[in-house]
């Protein structure tokens, strides 16, 4: 395994919920972390979809994600070491 493959394996992001940054279950914080956007934006999108006039069960999807997504912590990119700089 060369260095490039090893670095890619170490920086792989996984979808997970972040209970330490949660308002309800950490699902929005986990989605925001995974996609690299602000968690407030994801929360606002969820709220808007709940009140949208489309027959889409957003609350049900949120709770399914809450159950299915494993707990985790915020993804932080690996800091370069002295050897990499």
C-alpha positions as CSV (number, residue, x, y, z in Angstrom):
1,X,0.0,0.0,0.0
2,X,1.6,3.3,-1.0
3,X,1.3,6.6,0.8
4,X,-1.3,8.1,-1.5
5,X,-3.7,5.1,-1.0
6,X,-3.0,5.2,2.7
7,X,-3.8,8.9,2.9
8,X,-7.1,8.5,1.0
9,X,-8.1,5.7,3.4
10,X,-7.4,7.9,6.4
11,X,-9.5,10.8,5.1
12,X,-12.6,8.9,4.0
13,X,-15.7,10.6,5.3
14,X,-18.6,8.5,6.7
15,X,-22.2,9.5,7.1
16,X,-23.0,9.5,10.8
17,X,-25.0,11.6,13.3
18,X,-23.2,13.9,15.8
19,X,-25.0,13.8,19.1
20,X,-22.6,16.4,20.7
21,X,-23.9,19.0,18.2
22,X,-27.5,18.0,18.1
23,X,-30.7,19.8,18.7
24,X,-32.8,16.7,18.4
25,X,-30.8,13.7,17.3
26,X,-27.7,14.9,15.5
27,X,-28.9,13.9,12.1
28,X,-28.8,17.4,10.6
29,X,-25.3,18.0,12.0
30,X,-24.1,14.7,10.6
31,X,-25.5,15.5,7.1
32,X,-24.0,19.0,7.2
33,X,-20.7,17.6,8.2
34,X,-20.8,14.9,5.5
35,X,-21.7,17.4,2.7
36,X,-19.5,20.2,4.0
37,X,-22.3,22.7,4.6
38,X,-23.5,24.7,7.5
39,X,-25.7,22.7,10.0
40,X,-28.1,25.6,10.4
41,X,-28.8,25.4,6.6
42,X,-29.6,21.7,6.9
43,X,-31.9,22.3,9.8
44,X,-33.7,25.1,8.0
45,X,-34.2,22.9,5.0
46,X,-35.7,20.1,7.2
47,X,-38.1,22.7,8.8
48,X,-39.1,24.0,5.4
49,X,-39.8,20.5,4.1
50,X,-41.9,19.7,7.1
51,X,-44.2,22.6,6.3
52,X,-44.0,22.3,2.5
53,X,-47.3,21.4,0.8
54,X,-45.9,18.2,-0.7
55,X,-47.0,14.8,0.7
56,X,-43.4,13.8,1.7
57,X,-43.0,12.3,5.2
58,X,-39.9,14.3,6.2
59,X,-40.5,13.6,9.9
60,X,-40.5,9.9,9.2
61,X,-37.3,10.1,7.1
62,X,-35.6,12.1,9.9
63,X,-36.5,9.5,12.5
64,X,-35.4,6.6,10.2
65,X,-32.1,8.4,9.7
66,X,-31.8,8.9,13.5
67,X,-32.1,5.1,14.0
68,X,-30.0,4.0,11.0
69,X,-27.1,6.5,11.2
70,X,-24.3,5.5,13.6
71,X,-23.1,7.9,16.3
72,X,-19.9,9.7,15.4
73,X,-18.0,12.9,15.8
74,X,-17.3,15.8,13.4
75,X,-15.0,14.9,10.5
76,X,-11.8,16.8,10.7
77,X,-9.4,16.6,7.8
78,X,-6.0,15.1,8.7
79,X,-3.4,17.7,9.6
80,X,-0.3,17.6,7.6
81,X,2.7,16.2,9.4
82,X,6.2,17.6,9.3
83,X,7.1,14.9,6.8
84,X,4.3,15.9,4.4
85,X,5.2,19.6,4.5
